[in-house]
């Protein structure tokens, strides 16, 4: 059998890290992951150092934003700033990869910044359910096989929905005892990352067998149903009835 030929064969024959980084698309993805990871690490180090200075406790590994900002609206806004930093790191890395990769971080940064700057705690809490549902709806537009410009717009709109986290964070802080806040945040973040990973894996697997204009709307339908089920459960259990704080972060 004759040896394979072509660009793919050349890359395989010279397999190694150099060959991997020779692929431009991989370099873009690598840069995004690197900047995102560096941002998270720097935030964690800075937070640990700050808490150690404030408390004098050597147990800085257990430090959380709650130790610094308390449990009021300052905590919610602090979480928002951290998300904006993370999205900014991703945006910087994705910038070399094209408009589609940049679209969702741009929407997320815009939505978080506008909601955190111009809306009060009560208004942000009221938008939790609407934004939670809205953020999965733009993907339905891919069923129309949009052009690049419309696809970018749909992804930007998807990103703006991340502002629903303002209300979720507020309810979370109100529901969890102060002494368990750090551990509970760890569990919550681990759960989010796990679900995100499973979702990305499922979407990638589906994209192997179906075109984009089928996979994206299907994901939107699954997301919408899932969010509506969560909204129904939260309302049934009264999880959204915690008093909204005033501008100073004090429950009204």
C-alpha positions as CSV (number, residue, x, y, z in Angstrom):
1,X,0.0,0.0,0.0
2,X,1.5,3.4,-1.0
3,X,2.1,5.8,1.9
4,X,-0.5,8.6,2.3
5,X,0.2,11.9,0.8
6,X,-1.0,15.4,1.2
7,X,-0.9,18.1,3.9
8,X,-2.5,15.8,6.5
9,X,0.1,13.2,5.9
10,X,2.9,15.7,6.3
11,X,1.6,16.8,9.6
12,X,1.2,13.2,10.8
13,X,4.7,12.3,9.7
14,X,6.1,15.1,11.7
15,X,3.8,14.6,14.7
16,X,4.9,16.5,17.8
17,X,4.2,19.8,19.6
18,X,5.8,21.8,16.8
19,X,3.4,20.2,14.3
20,X,0.5,21.0,16.6
21,X,1.4,24.6,16.9
22,X,1.9,24.8,13.2
23,X,-1.9,24.8,12.8
24,X,-3.1,28.4,13.0
25,X,-6.5,27.5,14.4
26,X,-5.0,25.6,17.3
27,X,-2.7,28.5,18.2
28,X,-5.8,30.7,18.5
29,X,-7.5,28.2,20.8
30,X,-4.4,27.8,22.8
31,X,-4.0,31.5,23.3
32,X,-7.6,31.8,24.5
33,X,-7.2,29.0,27.0
34,X,-3.8,30.3,28.2
35,X,-5.1,33.9,28.8
36,X,-8.3,32.6,30.5
37,X,-6.3,30.3,32.8
38,X,-3.8,33.0,33.7
39,X,-6.7,35.3,34.5
40,X,-8.3,32.8,36.9
41,X,-5.0,32.0,38.6
42,X,-4.1,35.7,39.1
43,X,-7.6,36.4,40.5
44,X,-7.3,33.5,43.0
45,X,-3.8,34.5,44.1
46,X,-4.8,38.2,44.5
47,X,-7.9,37.2,46.5
48,X,-6.0,34.8,48.8
49,X,-3.4,37.5,49.5
50,X,-6.0,40.1,50.2
51,X,-8.0,37.9,52.6
52,X,-4.8,36.9,54.4
53,X,-3.9,40.6,55.0
54,X,-7.4,41.3,56.2
55,X,-7.9,38.3,58.5
56,X,-4.3,37.3,59.3
57,X,-5.5,33.7,58.8
58,X,-3.1,31.2,57.1
59,X,-6.0,29.3,55.7
60,X,-6.1,31.4,52.5
61,X,-7.0,28.5,50.3
62,X,-10.5,28.7,51.7
63,X,-10.8,32.4,50.8
64,X,-13.9,33.5,49.0
65,X,-15.3,36.8,47.8
66,X,-17.7,36.6,50.7
67,X,-14.7,37.2,53.1
68,X,-13.9,40.4,51.4
69,X,-17.3,41.8,50.2
70,X,-19.8,40.3,52.6
71,X,-23.0,38.8,51.5
72,X,-24.9,41.8,50.2
73,X,-25.1,43.3,46.7
74,X,-21.3,44.1,46.8
75,X,-20.8,40.3,46.7
76,X,-23.1,40.0,43.6
77,X,-21.3,42.9,41.8
78,X,-17.9,41.4,42.7
79,X,-18.9,38.1,41.1
80,X,-19.9,40.1,38.1
81,X,-16.5,41.8,37.8
82,X,-14.8,38.4,38.0
83,X,-17.0,37.1,35.2
84,X,-16.2,40.2,33.1
85,X,-12.5,39.6,33.7
86,X,-12.7,36.0,32.6
87,X,-14.7,36.9,29.5
88,X,-12.2,39.7,28.7
89,X,-9.4,37.1,28.8
90,X,-11.3,34.8,26.5
91,X,-12.0,37.7,24.2
92,X,-8.3,38.6,24.0
93,X,-7.5,35.1,23.1
94,X,-10.3,34.6,20.6
95,X,-9.6,37.9,18.8
96,X,-7.2,36.2,16.5
97,X,-9.6,33.5,15.7
98,X,-12.4,35.5,14.1
99,X,-15.7,37.2,14.7
100,X,-17.6,34.1,15.7
101,X,-15.3,33.3,18.5
102,X,-15.4,36.8,19.8
103,X,-19.1,37.3,19.6
104,X,-20.3,35.6,22.8
105,X,-17.6,37.2,25.1
106,X,-18.5,40.6,23.6
107,X,-22.2,40.0,24.4
108,X,-21.4,38.7,27.9
109,X,-19.1,41.7,28.8
110,X,-21.7,44.2,27.4
111,X,-24.6,42.6,29.3
112,X,-22.8,42.3,32.6
113,X,-21.4,45.8,32.4
114,X,-24.7,47.5,31.5
115,X,-26.7,45.6,34.1
116,X,-24.2,46.2,36.8
117,X,-23.8,49.9,36.0
118,X,-27.3,51.1,35.2
119,X,-29.7,48.7,37.0
120,X,-30.3,48.5,40.7
121,X,-30.5,45.2,42.7
122,X,-34.3,44.9,42.4
123,X,-34.2,45.4,38.6
124,X,-31.5,42.9,38.2
125,X,-33.4,40.4,40.3
126,X,-36.5,40.8,38.2
127,X,-34.6,40.1,35.0
128,X,-33.2,36.8,36.2
129,X,-35.9,34.6,34.7
130,X,-36.4,36.5,31.5
131,X,-32.6,36.6,30.8
132,X,-32.2,33.0,31.7
133,X,-34.8,32.0,29.1
134,X,-33.6,34.6,26.6
135,X,-30.0,33.5,26.5
136,X,-30.9,30.2,24.8
137,X,-33.3,31.5,22.3
138,X,-31.0,33.2,19.7
139,X,-29.6,29.8,18.8
140,X,-32.9,29.0,17.3
141,X,-32.1,31.6,14.6
142,X,-29.5,29.3,13.2
143,X,-32.3,27.2,11.7
144,X,-32.6,30.0,9.0
145,X,-28.9,29.4,8.0
146,X,-27.8,33.0,8.7
147,X,-25.0,34.8,7.0
148,X,-21.8,35.5,9.0
149,X,-23.1,38.9,10.1
150,X,-26.4,37.5,11.4
151,X,-24.6,34.6,13.1
152,X,-22.3,37.0,14.9
153,X,-25.4,39.0,16.1
154,X,-27.1,35.9,17.3
155,X,-24.1,34.9,19.3
156,X,-23.7,38.4,20.8
157,X,-27.3,38.3,21.9
158,X,-26.7,34.9,23.5
159,X,-23.8,36.3,25.5
160,X,-25.8,39.2,26.9
161,X,-28.0,36.7,28.7
162,X,-25.2,35.9,31.2
163,X,-26.5,38.9,33.2
164,X,-29.1,36.5,34.7
165,X,-26.3,35.5,37.1
166,X,-26.9,38.7,39.1
167,X,-30.2,37.3,40.5
168,X,-28.9,33.8,40.8
169,X,-25.9,34.9,42.9
170,X,-28.2,37.0,45.1
171,X,-30.5,34.1,45.8
172,X,-27.5,31.8,46.3
173,X,-26.0,34.1,49.0
174,X,-29.3,34.5,50.7
175,X,-29.9,30.7,50.8
176,X,-26.5,29.5,52.1
177,X,-25.3,30.1,55.6
178,X,-22.2,32.3,55.9
179,X,-20.0,29.6,57.3
180,X,-20.7,27.4,54.3
181,X,-20.5,30.0,51.6
182,X,-17.0,29.1,50.4
183,X,-17.7,25.4,50.2
184,X,-21.1,25.9,48.5
185,X,-19.5,28.2,45.9
186,X,-17.0,25.6,45.1
187,X,-19.7,22.9,44.6
188,X,-21.8,25.3,42.5
189,X,-18.8,26.2,40.3
190,X,-17.8,22.6,39.9
191,X,-21.4,21.7,38.9
192,X,-21.5,24.5,36.3
193,X,-18.2,23.6,34.7
194,X,-19.3,19.9,34.6
195,X,-22.6,20.7,32.9
196,X,-20.8,23.1,30.5
197,X,-18.3,20.4,29.6
198,X,-21.1,17.8,29.1
199,X,-23.0,20.2,26.9
200,X,-20.0,21.1,24.8
201,X,-19.2,17.4,24.4
202,X,-22.7,16.6,23.4
203,X,-22.8,19.5,20.9
204,X,-19.5,18.4,19.4
205,X,-20.7,14.8,19.0
206,X,-24.0,15.9,17.4
207,X,-22.1,18.2,15.0
208,X,-20.3,15.1,13.7
209,X,-23.5,13.8,12.3
210,X,-25.7,16.8,11.7
211,X,-25.2,20.3,10.2
212,X,-24.8,23.4,12.2
213,X,-28.3,24.7,11.3
214,X,-29.7,21.6,12.9
215,X,-27.4,21.2,16.0
216,X,-27.7,24.9,17.1
217,X,-31.5,25.1,17.1
218,X,-31.8,21.7,18.7
219,X,-29.5,22.8,21.5
220,X,-31.6,25.9,21.9
221,X,-34.7,23.8,22.3
222,X,-33.1,21.6,24.9
223,X,-31.8,24.7,26.7
224,X,-35.1,26.4,26.7
225,X,-36.9,23.4,28.1
226,X,-34.2,22.9,30.8
227,X,-34.4,26.6,31.8
228,X,-38.2,26.5,32.0
229,X,-38.1,23.4,34.2
230,X,-35.6,25.1,36.5
231,X,-37.7,28.3,36.6
232,X,-40.8,26.3,37.4
233,X,-39.0,24.4,40.3
234,X,-37.5,27.7,41.7
235,X,-41.0,29.3,41.7
236,X,-42.6,26.2,43.2
237,X,-40.1,26.1,46.1
238,X,-40.1,29.8,46.6
239,X,-36.3,30.1,45.9
240,X,-36.8,33.5,44.3
241,X,-38.6,35.1,47.2
242,X,-35.6,36.2,49.2
243,X,-35.7,39.9,49.8
244,X,-33.9,42.0,47.2
245,X,-31.3,44.3,48.7
246,X,-31.4,48.0,48.4
247,X,-28.6,50.0,46.8
248,X,-26.4,49.5,49.9
249,X,-26.8,45.8,49.8
250,X,-29.2,45.7,52.8
251,X,-32.3,43.6,52.4
252,X,-35.4,45.8,52.0
